[in-house]
Amino acid sequence: MEAAQNVKMFWFMTGSEYMIKRKEVIKVTTGSVELDKLLGGGIETMSITEVFGEFRTGKTQLCHTLCVTTQLPRDMNGGNGKVAYIDTEGTFRPDRIAPIAERFGLDPSATLDNIVFARAFTHEHQLQLITQIAAKMVEDQYRLLIIDSITALFRVDFSGRGELADRQQKLGQMLSKLIKIAEEFNVAVFITNQVVSDPGAGAMFVADAKKPIGGHILAR
């Protein structure tokens, strides 16, 4: 656990050294050819990918699919690694994994065994779980960390404009830890997010204007 809390710091390196490091990036298929094209081949390790939308738009289904495709061998555009899933809304359903695994020719039982799951109940608990999974990544080969969703517990724990600055600061700290984990362990971090109405977009005549929660902190 101490090793996880002190994720290795990165120092200066040459452009050539960084180019070599970038060659380690793996692109994991989403299971959709068209979506992979939009993403340039799939979701990348060493980075954070965010998907946002309203309820029942397929965000969690995509998470379940990635739990399987990440375990595919590299020659099938998979990550050949395990998956960590942090659920903040109680939407993970292991029974949905089996048909997806069968679709990709994987054993459903073995696929579930390669997914570690945790339910978070507060934003502090969410951060503790991120620290815990970093410790597991020291010991085993993981290729994907899913947080579904990243902001749900922040909305519960922080209410009103008076707590907005504190919320954004803690959200920023969590994202900083996630990107360090992504780069240190060569994993893809996949986060889902909710949306809210954007009153300011009405002036630009945008139909059904919505924006992801988290503001500039999450957008960057």
N, C-alpha and C positions, 0 to 999 in steps of 0.2 A: 504493500500500500504506500509506503514511503517513496518507493521508486515512481509510482504513478503520480504522486503529488508533486514530484519534482521532475516533470517531463523535460527531457533534454533540451537545453537552450541551443539555438542555432547561432553560429558566428559567421564572420565573413568567409566567402568562398569565391573563387574565380567564376567568370561566366561559363567557362568550359566545364568546371566541376558541377555547376548547377544544371547545365545541359545534360550531363551524365545522370544526375539525380532525377531529372524530369523524365528520362527514358524508363524509369521504374514505374511510371504512372500506368495504371490498368484501367481500361474502360469496360464497365460491366453492362451488359445488355439489359434493357428494361423489359424484354420480351416482346416489344413492338418494333417492327422494322422502321416504321415512319417516325416514331418518337426517338429512336436511336439516331436517325438522320438529323433530326432537329437538335439533338444534343452532341452531334459530332462523333457518334459512335457509341454512346452510352454514358452512364454517370462515371465520373472520374474519381480515382483515389487521389489522396493528397489535397482534397478540396471539399467544400460544402456545397451541396445541391439542395435548393429549396423549391418545393412545389406548394402552391397555395390555391385556395378556392373555397367555395361554399361547402356546406355539408352535403354529403352524398354525391360528390363529383368524381369519386374514384381515387382519392388520395391514399386512403388506407389499403385499397385493393392493390395499388401500385407497390406499396410497402410490402405486402404479402408476396407479390410476384418477385420482388427483388430479394426477398429472403431465400428464394429458390435459385434464381439465376446467378446470384453471387457464388453459389456452391458449384456451378458448372465448371468444367475444365476450361483452361485458357483457350483451347482450340475451338470451343463452342461459345466464345465471347463471354465467358464467365470470369469469376475472380478466384476460383479454386480455394476458397477460404470460408471461415465461419462468419456468423452474423450475430450482432448484438442488437436487441430491440428494447427500447425504453418507451413504454406506453403511458401517456399522461391522461388519457381519456377513456380507458377501458375498452378499446376497440380491437385489440389483437385477438384473433380467433385461430387457434392451432388447427382446427378441423378444415379451415380453408387452405391450409398448406398442402394437404394430401393430393387433391386434384391438380394443383399447379405442378407439384413434383412429378406426378404421373405424366403430365403433358410434356415435360422436358426429359422424361426417361430416367428419373431419379427415384430411389427408394423412399417412400414417404416417412417411414420410421427413422431412417438414418438422417434424412433431411431435417426433421424436427430435433434430433439430437444435436445437430450442428447449429441450432439457434438458441442463444441464451436470452431469456426474457425477464424483464422487471417492470413492475407497475409503480410509477411515481405518484405521490399524493400532494407534495408541496414543491415549490421551486428549489428550496434547500435540499430536499430529498432527491430531486432531479440532478442537482450538481453532485451530490454524494454518489449517485449511481454512475455518473460519468467518470468520476474518479475511480470507482471500483472496476469499471470495465477496462480502464486504462491499465490497471494492474493485471487483468487477465490477458491483455494484448501483449504483455511482456512475455508471457508463458506460452501462448498459442498463436496460430496464424488466423487473424481476423481480416476480412476485407470490407466489411460494411458495418456501420453504426447507424441505426435508425432511431429518430426521436419523433414520435407521432402523438401530439404536436408540440412544437418548441415553445409556443407562447401561452398555451391553455392555462397552465398553473400560474403564470405571471399575471394573467387577467384576474384570477381568483384572489391571489395573495396581495395584489396592489390595486386599489380602487381609487378613482378620483384623480384630478390633476395634481393634487398636492403630493401624491406619491409617484408621479410620472418619472421624475428625474432619478429617483432611487431605483425604480423598475428598470429604466433604460441602462443605468450603470451596471446592475447585476446581470442583465441580459447580455450586455457587451462583454462582461467578464466570462460568462458562460461560452459565448461564441469564440472568444480568444482561446479558451481551453480546448474547444472542439477543433479548431484549425491546427493547434499544436499537436493534438492527438492524430489528426489526419495525416500530417506531414511526418511525424515521428514514426508511425506504424504503417504508413502507406495504406490507409483505409479510406474508403469513401464515406463521408458523413452525409446522410440523407435526412432532411428535416421537412415536416409538413407544417403548414401554417394556415390560420384562419384569415378571413377577410372582414373588413368593415366598410360601410358606406363612406365615400369621400365627398363631402359637401362642396369642397373647392372645385371639383371636377365639373360641377354643373355649369360653371361659367364658361367652360370650354366645349359645351354641348356634347359631352361624352355620355352615351346611353349606358344605363346600368353601371354607373361609375363605382368601382370598389377598389380597395387597396389592401395589401397584406398588413397584418398587425406587426408592430415592432418599429415602425418609423425608419429613420435613416440608419439606426444602429444595425438592424437586421438587413436592410437593403445593401449595406456595404459588406 
